[in-house]
Every structure is written in structure tokens, then in C-alpha cells.
């Protein structure tokens, strides 16, 4: 058997996948599937965006319904859930029966739950997803994708989903993937906010930010991140007994704010956290660890 015929046989036996939406992320998802030999049908509101993928072996569908009919697994990656609803309810309709829909569009937990009900009414299984990666990372070792919804659908199609990156199933509730996605982003933005404040302080003194970041800040943050699981355990248990520096000691003064203002640096990234810490102390919890501040964000 020739190499060409063997490749053709492998392509024909690979699971068929439709990708709806060819923005930067949708295109990256389709590219990753093609690179692993999957039969891929693509659709986009602007057909010209499919040209490069067609050159790499994808099939272009003239309609959403045609793309869905050509596949067992339907990947949706568009701007918002309103767009997903339009594609699946108005344009795919009955073609969805018996398929599995994986929605990789950014949204909120309630969006995922509502979409799961819509898709079920159309006769398909549903997985909501959160992509913890930028397009260039798709298909690489550092990409992580979160999924929630039908566990049976996840198990059946995990080999295909692993093409995009490490796949993590977070639960049967369709809203859990977007909840985990947004929670991870909240942690990331908090870290970046701290970095920007630190960078502004260093620059205000004419010091090189890159050197400070590489030699001091990154190792310090790595070391401090080791305390997060312990803080998480305190939050789960509700026992915030101090194991190190208690809150009252940490807010005895506002050194970071004072130095920032003296250096001509705005403290507006740090000020909200400092205010919450002071409030927790004022409420009588000065002997606690910092994890207790979570009670001001969400009452148990």
C-alpha cells in the first residue's frame, strides 16, 4: 500500500469535526485538527476566512446546517452566546440531532446552563468549554481547555479534544467551565496588577524593570504561590487562624501606599485590597490570616 493511500485511509477513519467560527481562535482550533489528520469541515460568516484552511485540507461548507451534517462533533467558537444561539437554533436546527456540541465561546455560567438546555432541545449532547490559552498556544503542551456538561460526551470525544491541549473535565454542571475560566482569569489579572504596581515603583526610581522582574520578582512570586493551597484550605474550612503574619500587623501602616505616593506612583491597584484588609481588622478579625478577607467578598 502506498504512503498516499495509507494517509487517505487514516484521514477517512479519523473522527469528523465541524468548526463554526474562524476568528483567530477558531482558525487555530481547525488548524490543530487538520495537523492531526482529522476530517474537518469549516464554516464562517465571511467565507474568505476559510481559504487558508481549505488549502490545508479542510472542507468548506456553504451553510451552518451543511457543516453540522458533515460531522459528529461540532466545535463552536464565535464572539458571544447570542451568536451561538443564532448558529445552532436558527441555522443548524434539526441537523444537530445525534451530534455533540462543544461550545468554546467566552461567557458566564448562566450562559452555559441556558445553552445546554437549548442544545438538548435540539437533540444533541453539550459541552461548555473555557480555553486557557491564546491562539498560538493551541495544540501545544501549555494549552489547557476546561470542559463541563455531559460526561459521556467528554469521555467519548476526549481523544479529539486533547488535540487542542490538555483537557480537564470540571463537572456535569455546564456552568462550571466558564466559572473556572473566569476564576482563573481573575487570579491572573490580580497577579498582573501587582506586577504593574511593582514595575511602576521600580521605574519611578530609574531602576530597570526587566532585571528586577527576572532576578527578584518572579522567584518571590513563585515562592509565595506555594502558600495558596494552604489559604484555599482555610477558605474551605472557614478557619482563618493565623499561621504567619496576621492581618492586624499587615495593616498597621500603609507603607506601600505611602511610598507609592512619595514616588509619584498611583496606589489605585493596591488600595482596594488594603482597604478590605483594614475593614476585616475593624470587624474584629485582626488575629486572622489574610485568607479571611474572602468573607468580605462572599459571605459564607
Secondary structure, 3 states (H helix, E strand, C coil): CCHHHHHHHHHHHCCEEEEECCCHHHHHHHHHHHHCCCEEEEECCCHHHHHHHHHCCCEECCCHHHHHHCCCEEEECCCCHHHHHHHHHHHHHHHHCCCEEEECCCCCHHHHHHHHHHHHHCCCEEEEEEEECCHHHCCCCCCEEEEEECHHHHHHHHHHHCCCCEEEEEECCCHHHHHHHHHHHHHHHHHHHHHHHHHHHHHHCCCCHHHHHHHHHHHHHHHHHCCHHHHHHHHHHCCCECCCCCHHHHCCCCHHHHHHHHCCCCCHHHHHHHHHHHHHHHHHHCCECHHHHHHHHCCC
